[in-house]
Amino acid sequence: MSKSEKMFDLIDDLTALLDESPGIFPGRILINSKELCRIVDAFPNAISDEINDAKIILKKKDEILQEAKLKAERIIQDAENQRYKLLNESSLNKAMEEYAEKFRQTVFDECQQIKMAAFNEAQELRLSAKNDSIRMKEESQSYAQQLLNNLEQDLNKLYQVVMNGQQRLQEMRAADNANQQTAPEQH
């Protein structure tokens, strides 16, 4: 399982928990609190995994830049070696120096372009990973907040049902006590 799938698996687990929870009243369910806590507690680790993925992408960017730099240095060194070889072997030293300088400049320009392309690609990857990580974090927090708000509403309604039941029982006891006190007076 990839790290980015962990977040979606947690959301699926949460949905399954809600779907599998037995109903006790219309619109009310019982939720296994240990399972709910396990799922909610796993969200920070899943978010942390997304952040680690972004760090890996940044590290790859640095490796790409380092590789481009080494390649540029090798090309420049090869060009320099070729220039010196041509200068030593040819009687056309001046023409060769000009050719080598143009070649070196062309290679240098190409290396700069490769380096910039690698840097831009790495920046785009980093930005994309960061945006994905932020989006997933916000979505998971929003989803968790929604679930907690729904749970709070359900608990408040259940609390009201319990309070109404207790009040009804007290009223019934008071009525029974009143009936028992008036019953001996009637005989």
N, C-alpha and C positions, 0 to 999 in steps of 0.2 A: 504494500500500500504506500503510495507516495504521500509525502508530508502534507501536500495541499488537500489530499482527500480526507485527512483526519477531521478537518473542520466540517466537511459535508457529512461525514459519517456520524459525528456528534449530533448534528442537526437531525439526521435520520433517526438516531437513537432516541432523541428527545421526542420526535414526532411519534415514533413507535410506542414510547412509554405512554404518551397521551392517548393514543389509539387503543392500547391494551388495558388501560386503567378501567376498572369496573365503575359503572354509574351507580350512584346511591339515590339520587333524586334527579328529576329531569334537569338537564343542564349542569349536573354536578358529578364529579368523578373523584375517586380515591387514587392518590398517586403514591407510589413507593418512594418515600423520601430519601432512602439511601441511594437508590438508582438515580433520582433527580440530582442529588448532591454530587454523585460520581460524574454525571454528565456535565453539570455546571462547573465543577472543579477542573475538568479536562480542557475547558475552553482556553484558559491562559497558556497551557502547553501547546495547543494547536496553533495559537496566535504566535507563540514563541518560535515554533517550527517555521512559520511563514517568514518571520524576521530573519531566522537563520538562513533560509533560502535566499533572501535578498543579500545577505552578507556573502554567501557563496558566489552569487552573481558579481558582486563588487570585486571579489578576489579574482574571479575569472577575467574581469576587465583589466585588472592590474597585470595579470599574466599575459593577456593579449598585447597590452602596451609594451611590456618588457620584451616579448617575442618580436614585436615590430621593431623595437629599438635595436635588438641584437641583429635582426635581419638587415636593417639599414646600415649598421656598423660593418657587417660582413660585406655588403655590397660596396660600401665606400672603400673598405680596405682592399677588396678585389679590384676596384677601379684604380686605386692608388698603385697597387702592385702592377696592374696592366700598364699604367702610365709610365712608371719607372722602367718597366721592361721594354716598352716601345721606345722610350728615350735612349736607353742604352743600346738598343739593337739598330736603330735607324739613324741615317744621316739627316733626316728631316726633323730634328729636335724641336724646332719652333712650331712646326705644323702639328706635330704630335702633342706637344704641350697644350696647344689650343684645343685639339680634339679631346684630349684627356680631361681638360678643365670643363669643356661642354658636357662630356659624358658624366663626369663627377657631379656637375650641377643638375643634370637630368636625373641621375640616380638619387641625388639628395632630394630633389623635388618630388620624385615618386615615393620616396621613403616618407617624406613629410605628409603626402597625401594618404599613404597607407596608415601612418600613425594617426592622422586626424580622423580617418574613416573608422579605425579601431576604437579611438577615443569616443567618437560620436555614437557608435554602436553600443559601446559599454555604458555610456551615459543613458542612452535610451533604455537599455536593459535594466539599469539600476532604477531609473524613474518608473518604468513599467512595474518592476517588482515592488517598489515602494508603494506605488498607487494601488496595486493589487492587494498588498498587505494591509494598507490602511482601509481599503474598501471592505475586505473580508473581516477585519477587526470591527469596523463600524457595523457591518451587517450582523455579525454574531452578537455584538453587544446590544444592538437594537432588538434582535430576535429574543435574546435572553431577557431583556427589559420587558418586552411584550409578554413573554411567558410569566414573568414574575408579577406583572400588573394583573394579568388574567387570574393567576393563582390568588393574589391578594383580594381581588373582587369575589372570587369563589369562596374564599375563607370568610370574608365579611358577610356574604349572604348566608353561609352555613352558620356563622356565629349568630346572625339575626334569627335563624330558624330555631337554634338552641335556646336563645333568650325568650322567644315567643312560646316555645314548649315549656320552659320553666315557669313563665308567667301564667300560662294556662293551667299547669299543675297546681300552682299556688292558689289560683282562683277556685279550682275544683276542691282543694283541701279546705279553703275558707268556706265554701258552700257546704261541704260535708260537715264541718264543725258547726256551722250555723244550723244545719238541719238536725244535728245530734242534740244541740242545746235546746232547740224548740220542741223536739220530739218528747222529752220528759214532761214539759210543761203542758202538753196537750192531754196527757193521760190523767 
